[in-house]
Amino acid sequence: MAALLHIKTPDGVQPVERFGPQGDTAVIVYMDGFGIRDELREMCRRFADMGHTVYLPNMYYRHGGPSFPPPNSKGVLSSEMAREMNGATSVEMSVSDSRALIASEPATRWAVIGYCMGGRHAIAAAAAYPDQIKVAMSLHGGHMIFDSEWSCEKLIPETTAEIFLGFAKDDPSCPERDKDILRAALSQAAAPGEAVDFDAAHGWSFPSRHCFDIDASEAVWTIAQDILTRNLTDQS
């Protein structure tokens, strides 16, 4: 069972689920646009099995913390409310929330991993908290480039965490032009990083989704374990 934390933030109280005992190394998992649900919890447990404390914040807490059923067939759009929640949750908000979470827990070395919507939030957190965050992974991240100082191509060159960008194929939320811009930014980053194109659709990580791709998913689990071990476990 996960422990339910209530983290006080400037905007209220954020529910955060914690998997595994408190320890020196920790992972924050930033959800996708459909909110907190059991398949995300199962993914958090798998990260916890690697030996880290894992935190799953409800990023929609300002709006009551809703979750939405993901579409289960290709071409079906997500609900309008899910899209509104996604757009209303800015990286400035999540950076503020992450500050409160990191300050409240004992870990000294952190990783941030974002799926879909969560990708840009992971990159922003790593840029904001370089002393604590040593790894940032964006997996089929969407809308990574936008008109803001928080746009990922502006943050990546200044980020000292090791960055991994996992791109989906034919992804309208991260078109080829955006991928090229992000690769160029990554080539200027202060720390080693990698961008990989997967032959899998946006959302490949989620086992309950029509777009789940076991080969891409397992490849990323292997990559994640290597990156986390190298930057968190081996440095503790």
C-alpha positions in Angstrom: 0.0 0.0 0.0 1.1 3.5 -0.8 1.3 6.1 2.0 -0.8 9.2 1.3 1.0 12.4 2.1 -0.6 15.9 2.3 2.1 18.4 1.2 1.4 22.1 2.0 2.0 24.3 -1.1 1.5 28.0 -1.7 -1.8 27.1 -3.4 -3.2 24.6 -0.9 -2.5 21.0 0.1 -1.4 18.5 -2.5 -2.1 14.8 -2.1 1.1 12.8 -2.9 1.3 9.0 -2.8 4.5 7.6 -1.5 5.7 4.1 -2.5 8.4 2.4 -0.5 10.1 3.5 2.7 11.7 6.9 3.0 15.3 6.8 1.9 18.2 8.8 0.6 17.2 8.4 -3.1 13.8 9.3 -4.5 11.9 9.5 -7.8 9.0 11.9 -8.5 6.6 10.6 -11.2 4.7 13.3 -13.0 1.5 11.9 -14.3 0.0 12.2 -17.8 -3.0 14.2 -18.6 -5.6 11.6 -17.4 -4.7 12.0 -13.8 -3.9 9.5 -11.0 -5.0 5.9 -11.6 -4.0 2.4 -10.8 -1.7 1.8 -13.8 0.4 4.8 -12.7 0.5 3.4 -9.2 1.8 0.1 -10.6 4.5 1.9 -12.5 5.5 3.7 -9.3 5.8 0.3 -7.5 8.1 -0.9 -10.2 10.4 2.1 -9.7 10.2 1.5 -5.9 11.3 -2.1 -6.5 14.6 -0.6 -7.9 15.3 0.6 -4.4 14.1 4.2 -4.4 11.3 6.1 -2.6 8.7 7.0 -5.2 6.3 10.0 -5.1 3.2 10.4 -7.2 1.8 13.9 -6.8 -1.8 14.6 -7.8 -1.1 17.6 -10.1 -4.8 18.4 -10.5 -5.3 19.1 -6.8 -6.2 22.7 -7.4 -9.3 21.5 -9.3 -10.2 18.7 -6.9 -7.8 16.1 -8.2 -10.0 14.5 -11.0 -8.9 11.6 -13.1 -10.2 10.6 -16.5 -10.5 7.3 -18.5 -8.0 7.3 -21.3 -9.4 6.7 -24.8 -9.1 3.0 -25.7 -8.9 3.2 -29.4 -6.8 5.1 -31.9 -8.2 8.4 -33.1 -10.5 8.9 -30.1 -9.9 12.2 -28.4 -9.5 12.6 -24.7 -12.3 14.4 -22.8 -12.5 18.1 -23.0 -12.2 18.3 -19.3 -8.9 16.4 -19.3 -7.5 18.7 -22.0 -8.6 21.7 -19.9 -6.9 20.3 -16.8 -3.7 19.7 -18.7 -3.7 23.2 -20.1 -4.5 24.8 -16.7 -1.6 23.0 -14.9 1.4 25.2 -15.7 5.0 24.2 -15.1 5.3 27.2 -12.7 2.7 25.5 -10.6 4.4 22.1 -10.6 7.8 23.6 -9.9 6.4 25.3 -6.8 4.7 22.1 -5.8 8.0 20.1 -6.3 9.8 22.6 -4.1 7.4 21.8 -1.2 7.7 18.1 -1.7 11.5 18.0 -1.9 11.7 20.2 1.2 9.4 17.9 3.2 11.1 14.6 2.6 14.6 13.3 3.6 16.0 12.2 0.3 19.1 14.0 -0.9 19.3 12.7 -4.5 16.2 12.9 -6.7 15.1 11.9 -10.2 12.1 13.2 -12.0 10.2 11.2 -14.6 7.3 12.6 -16.6 4.9 10.8 -19.0 3.2 12.7 -21.8 2.1 16.0 -20.1 4.5 15.2 -17.3 7.6 15.4 -19.5 7.7 19.2 -19.5 7.1 19.3 -15.8 10.0 16.9 -15.2 12.4 19.0 -17.2 11.3 22.2 -15.5 11.8 20.7 -12.0 15.3 19.6 -12.9 16.2 23.0 -14.1 14.7 24.7 -11.0 16.4 22.4 -8.4 19.8 21.3 -9.7 21.3 20.6 -6.3 18.7 18.0 -5.6 17.6 16.6 -9.0 20.2 14.5 -10.8 18.0 12.8 -13.5 15.2 14.0 -15.7 13.4 11.7 -18.0 10.6 12.7 -20.4 8.8 9.8 -22.0 6.6 10.5 -25.0 6.5 14.0 -23.7 3.9 16.4 -25.2 3.9 20.1 -25.8 7.5 20.5 -24.7 8.0 23.7 -26.6 5.7 26.6 -25.9 5.9 30.4 -25.6 7.4 30.8 -22.2 10.7 31.1 -20.4 9.9 27.6 -19.1 9.9 26.0 -22.6 12.0 22.9 -22.5 14.5 24.0 -25.2 15.4 27.0 -23.0 15.8 25.0 -19.9 17.7 21.9 -21.1 21.1 23.7 -21.9 21.2 25.0 -18.3 20.2 21.8 -16.6 22.9 19.9 -14.8 20.8 16.7 -14.4 21.3 13.8 -16.8 18.4 14.1 -19.3 16.7 11.4 -21.3 14.1 12.2 -23.9 12.1 9.3 -25.3 10.2 10.4 -28.4 7.2 8.6 -29.9 6.7 8.3 -33.7 4.2 10.4 -35.6 3.4 12.3 -32.4 1.3 15.4 -33.1 2.0 16.6 -29.5 5.8 16.6 -30.3 6.3 16.9 -34.1 9.6 16.4 -35.8 10.4 20.1 -35.7 10.1 20.1 -32.0 12.2 17.0 -31.7 15.0 18.6 -33.7 14.9 21.7 -31.5 15.0 19.6 -28.3 17.9 17.5 -29.7 19.8 20.7 -30.5 19.2 21.9 -26.9 20.3 18.6 -25.5 23.6 18.8 -27.4 24.3 22.0 -25.5 23.4 20.6 -22.1 25.8 20.9 -19.2 25.5 17.1 -18.4 25.4 14.1 -20.6 22.0 13.3 -22.1 20.3 11.2 -24.8 17.3 11.5 -27.1 15.9 8.3 -28.5 13.3 7.8 -31.2 11.1 4.8 -30.4 9.1 3.0 -33.0 6.0 3.3 -30.9 3.0 5.6 -30.6 2.5 8.3 -28.0 1.5 6.7 -24.7 3.4 3.5 -25.3 4.3 3.1 -21.6 0.7 2.4 -20.4 -0.3 -1.2 -20.3 -4.0 -0.5 -20.4 -3.9 1.7 -23.4 -4.5 0.7 -27.0 -1.1 2.3 -27.9 0.9 0.2 -25.4 4.1 -1.2 -26.9 5.8 -3.8 -24.8 9.2 -3.6 -26.6 9.5 0.2 -26.2 8.2 0.0 -22.6 10.6 -2.7 -21.5 13.5 -0.9 -23.3 12.7 2.3 -21.3 12.5 0.3 -18.0 16.0 -1.0 -18.7 17.3 2.5 -19.6 15.7 4.0 -16.5 17.2 1.5 -14.1 20.6 2.1 -15.6 20.3 5.9 -15.3 18.9 5.8 -11.8 21.6 3.4 -10.6 24.3 5.5 -12.1 23.1 8.9 -10.8 21.4 8.0 -7.6 22.4 4.6 -6.1 26.1 4.7 -7.1 26.5 8.2 -5.8 24.8 7.8 -2.4 
